[in-house]
Amino acid sequence: MPPRAVIIHDRDTAVAALRAARTAGVSVMLISAPGAAHYLGAMAFRTIVDEARAQVPGTQSLAVLDCGDAPGHVLAAFRHGIEAVTIDAPSSVIQRLAEIADQWGSRLVPPPTTALDIRDIADPERACRLWLAPSVAKPAP
């Protein structure tokens, strides 16, 4: 099962997601806001993730930069060492970018079907803990 996704916007939201994941003992997908590669850039995203991981070491996470529909931003992300990207593009473009990703030690991932956006939440760490908490199967009545 893939990790649950949390949309991060800055170092503080990334730290909140990582702390919650550590508390829950689960992995988390730290995904940028949709199309963030356009306005944030790969290097800024990498800095946010690197600083958050340094503050909350040892937490399992996958950092994903959303490149919108721009293959050029994907290539820039690879050059800046982004571990994973997502893009809205035709399958032929995605296939070619996936081949290039392998050469750079990166990968393309599909966008998550659901994600928690903690931008305007008063207590983002608590919201992430609730979002990331493993579901406990309840016995049938």
Summary of the structure (lengths in Angstrom):
residues: 141
radius of gyration: 15.4
end to end distance: 26.4
largest distance: 54.2
contacts: 439
relative contact order: 0.22
helix: 45%
strand: 17%
